[in-house]
Amino acid sequence: MSTSVEISDVTRIREQSWFASLLANQALWVTVAVALICIATAIEQPDSFATKNNFHNITRNFAAIGIIAMGMTAVIITGGIDLSVGSVMALSAIVAARLLESGFDWYVGVAGGLMAGLVVGAINGALIAHIKLPPFVVTLGMLSIARSLAIVASDNRVIYQFGEGGDTFKWLGGGRLDLPWIDGDVLPLSNMFVVLVVMAVIMSIVLRTTSWGRYLFAIGGNEHAARLTGIPVDRIKIQVYMLAGFTAAIAGILSAGYGGSASNGMGKTYELYVIAATVIGGANLMGGKGSIYGAFIGAALIFLIRNSLIMFGVDANWYDLFVGLFIILAVLLERLRGRTRG
């Protein structure tokens, strides 16, 4: 009799623990907020919001932020930060565009742009991991350095002549995938959104199932303990900053292809939106916590806010105010949950 009671108690405790963890999942509540905003806006503006074209526009517009947020999530999980991603985005796009302008084929331009992002990320990581400089200082400095390099590399002009490989380059960022829809119709998905979804799936699997992913959380949770257990902390820090540079480069190249031009002004203030997406999605700026889905849904939320404000006729200048409020609210909720657990 007592044994059955004990088993029942354990089962009840597990069910309560599962339910409590579900309610504490910030990404879940962000998903609920996204759903409520969609419902409210669709009811108010059914002819303009609840359309396939608007869906295509929203998913395309937040894809660049979402792609960079994939790399930023890995950085934040380790307890770091990267303020240079917007500038790296511009530099990578300019490098790719200059190579195309010089007569190289599209794949050479793409490879060059990706390499630029990896190199900047490696420099950030090396200064942080080996020289022990604060991530905030290093990446803040790189924000200015990469932006200046983009200006110099572009001769302070907009590049829109992509040579013979230009059509393919533009399709990479501006093309779309048409999925079968109701009554023989199609649902258009931008290439940028497809890349975002594929990256999100891959990185979610990596973070959840590989030792590398577990190492990120261990470093962010307690770096000293991670070193004592033999985790190659310095090497992994360099890798996550290279990943952040790589994702910023992907976003820059795709954005240049979509816009049909590369400008050294690309990506300005993107670091704010990327960090906002990861924090709103549940990442902890102190490290040790974060998820790819959280970054994905966080990016969706901040751009859905912009779209809804436009639909409701609200001045777009209020947009950054709402983004800032959501950042503060997300950090406040994390602090309150920490006190509750304590």
N, C-alpha and C positions, 0 to 999 in steps of 0.2 A: 504493500500500500504506500509506504513512504517513498519507495523507489519511483512509483508512477507519479507521485506528487512532485518529486524532485525533477523528473523529466519534463513534466508540464511547466514547472517554474522556469527551467532553462529555455524551453521553447518560447514561453511568453517573453522572457528577457530578450531573446534574439529577435523576435518580431518587433518589440518596442525599439530595439537598437536600430533595426533596419528602417523602421518608419521615421525615427528621429534623424537618422543620417540623410534620409530622403528629403525631409523638410529643411534640413540645414544646407542642402545643395543649392548654392547660389545660382548656378547655371539653370536649374529647374525654374526658379522664380523669374529669371530673365526670359526664359522661354515662354512662361505664362504672360509676362508683360508684352512680349512681341505678339503673342496671339491676341491679347486684348486690344492692343493698338490696331492690329490688322482688322479685327472685327469692327471696332468703333469707326475706323476710317472707311471701311467698305460699306458700312451702313449709311454713313454721312455722304460719301462720294462714290456711289456704286459705279457710275459711268466712267470715272477717271482712275480710281484706285484699283478696283477689282477687275483688272484687265491683264491679258497676257503681256502686252507691251510694257505696262508699268512694272510687272513682275520681272521682266527682262531687264529693265532699266535699274531697278533697285538692286537686283543680284549682281549686275555688272558693276554698279557704282561702289558697292561695299567689298567687292572681291579683292581689290588691291590692298585695302586696309586689312582684310582677313588674311591674305597671303603673308603679309609682313608680320601679322600678329602670331602666326604659327611659330616663327623664329623667336619673336619676343617672348612668347610663353616659355620656351626652353630657357632663355636667359633669366627671366624672372623667377622661375622655379629654383634656379641655383642661387638666388639671392642677389642677382645683378640687375642691371638696367642698361638699355642702349638708346641714347638720345640722338644717335647719328643716322638712324634708318632713313629718314626723309632725304637727307643729303646724299646718302649712298644710293638711294633710288634714282636721284637725278644724275649722279656721276655715272652709274651703270648705263642708264639710257643714253647719255651723251657719248660714252665710249662705243656702245653698239652703233649708234647713229653715225659717228665719225668713220668707223670702219666701213659701214655700208656706203657712205658718201664717197669714200676713197676707192670704191670699186670692188670691195670684197663681197663674197656671197653672204646670204642671210645667216647661215649657220656660223660663219666666222664672227659676224657681228654679235650674235647671241652669245657665243662662247666668250668673246672678249668682255661683254657686259657682265656676264656671270663671274668671270675671273676677277674683274674689278671689285665686285661685292665681296668675294671670298678673301681677297688680299686685304681690304679694309677691315673686314671682320677678324682676320688673323692678327693684324696689328693691334686692334683693340684688345683682343684676347691675350696676346703676349704681354702687353703693358699691364694688364690687370692681373694676370696669373703669375708672371715671373717678376715684374718690377713691383708688384703689390700696390699699384696706384688705384685709387677709388674708381669704380665703374662710372659714377656720375661725372667725375672730372674728365676722365679719359674720353668718354663718348661725347661729352659736351664740347671738348676741344675738337674731336673728329667731326662733329657737326659743322663747324666752321671750315675746317681743312678740306673736307670732301666737297662742300659747296663751292669753295674757292677753286678747287681743282676742276669742278664741273664748268665754272665760268671761264677759266683759262682754256680748257680743252675745247669748248664750244666757240671760242672767240667772242663770247658774250652775244651770241645770236641763236635764233631758233633754227634747228636743222630739220628740214622736211624733204630733202632730196636723198632718197635711200638707194638710188642706183637700180641695177637690174634685179637685185633680191628684194626690192622694196615691197612688191606685191605680197610675197610670202610673209615678210616681216609684219606687214600691216594686218594680214589675215590672222597671224598668231594672237594678236591682241584684240582685233576688231571682228573676227569671225564668230560664228555661232553654231551650235549643235541643235538641230530640230528634232525633238522627241515626238513620237506619235501621241496624239491627244484624242479627245472625244470627237466622234462623228467625222473621222478622217482628217481632223485638223492637226496642227502641230504646236508644241510648246517650245518656244525658242529659249535656249540657254547660251549665254555668251561663253566664248572660249575661256575667258578669265574666271568665270564662275566654275566651269568644269575643272580647271586647274586647281582652284581653291578646294573643291570637294575632294578631288583625288589626293591632294596634299594632306588634307585633314584626316582622311581615312588612313593613309600611310603613317602619318606622325602619331595618330592615336594608337595604332598597333605597336609602333616602336616604343612609345612611352609606357604602355601597359604590359608589354610582353618581353621586352629585352632587358638585359642587365644594364645597358647604357641608360635606358629610361629610368630604371631604379636608382642608378647612381646620381642622376640629376636631383631627385627628391632627397636622397641622402645628403648630398652636398648642401642643398638649401636648408635642410632640417638642422644639421649640425656639421659644419665643415671640418672642424677639428676631429670629431669622431670619425668622419668619413676618411680622413687621412690615416688615422690609426688603424682602420680596418683594411688599408691597402688600396683604396680607390684612388686612381690617378687624377686627383682633383685638378691640377694645373692643366693637364692635357684636355680634360673634358671642358674646362672653362674656355679654352681656346676654341674648341669645337663648337660650343654653343654660340659664341660670338661670330664665328664663321658662318654658322647656320643663319643667324640673324642677318648678316650681310648678304648671304645667298638669297634668302627670301625677299629682301629689299630689292636685290637686283632683278629677280623674276618679276616683281611688281612693276619696276621701272621699265623693263623691256616690253612687257605686255601693255602698259599704259602708253608708251611711245607708239607702239603698233596700232593701238586703238585710236589715238588722237591723230595719227599720221604725221607726228612731229616730235622732236625731243627738245626740251628746254631746260636750261640750268635752274629754272625756278620750280621745277617739278618737285612734289613731295614736301613743300613747305607746310609746317604745322602737322604733318602726318604723324610725327612722333607722339603728339598729344593724343590723336585719335587711336593710334595703335595701342598705347599704354592704357587708354580708356577702355578699349575693347577687352583687353586681357584682365584688367582689374574688375570691370563690370561683370565679366564672365566668371569671376571667382578666384583669380590669381591673387596671391598674397605678396605684396611688395617686399616683405621681409624674407621671402623664399620658402621653399618646401611645399608649396601648394599651387596648383594650376591645372588646367586641362585644355586640350585642343578644342573640344566642343564648346567650352566656355568662351574661348577666344572667338570662335566662329559665330556663336549666337550673340556675343557682345558687339562684334562688328556689325552684325545685322541690325541690332537694336539702334545703335547710334545713327545709322543711315536711314533706318525706317522713321526715326524721329524727324529727320530733315524732310523726308518725303511727305510725312503727315502734316508737318507745319505748313508746307507749301500748299497741300491740298486744302487745309483749313484757312488759308489766306493770311497766316501769321507772318510777320516780318522775319525774313531769314536771318537778320542780325541777332535774333534771340537764340539761334541754334547752339552756339558755343556755350551759352548760359546753361542750357539743358544738359549738354554733355558734361560740363563741370559739376553740375548738381548730381548727376548720376555717379560720377567718380567719387565725390565726397560721400554720397549715400552708401556706395559699395564698400568703401573703407570703414565707414561707421558701422555697418552691419557686421563686418568681419571682426571689428573690435568688440562689439557687443556679444558676438558668439564666443569670442575668446574668454570674455569675463564669465559667461555662463558656464563654459566648460571648466574654468578655474574654480 
